[in-house]
C-alpha cells in the first residue's frame, strides 16, 4: 500500500466517523402519543373523557 492509498483510507475513515457522530447527535426522540396518535379520548356520551380501546 503506497502513501496515496493510505492517505485516502484515513480520509475516508475520518469522514465516515464524522458522519456517524453527526447523525447520532442530531437524531431526536419521538414522543409517543404527542398529538393524540396513540389513544383516542371519547368526547360524547356516557363514556365521556375515557380512552377508547379496541378490546370489546
N, C-alpha and C positions, 0 to 999 in steps of 0.2 A: 504494500500500500504506500503510495507516494504521499507527499505532504499536501498536495492539492486535494486528493480524495479525503485525507484525514481532516483537513480544514472544513470541507463540505459536510462531512459526517458530524463534526462537532457543531457546526452552524445549524444543521437540521435538528439535532438533538436539543439544542438550546431553544430553537423556535417552537418545537413541539412541547417542551416543558413549559415555556411561557404561555402557550395557548391553553394547556390543561389548567394551569393555575388561574389564568384569566377567566375561563369559563366556570371554574369552581367557585370563585369569589363572587361572580355576578349572578349566579343562579339564585332565584328566590323561591321560598317555600310557598306552596299554595294553601290557602286557608279553606278547609272543607266546610261547606255549608255557609259560605260568606254571604251570598246573595239569595239564600233560600233554596239552594240547589240540592241540599241533602234531604231535608224534611219539609213536608207541606203542612201548614197550620190551617185547620178548619176555621172559617170565618163566620159561618152562619149555622143556625140550628142548635140542637140540644148539646152537641159536642163542640161548641164554640171554644176557640183557643186551645184545642188539643192537637197533638201531632197525629196526622193520618199515617197509617201503616198499610201495607199490602196484605197483612195477615187478617184472616176472617174467621 
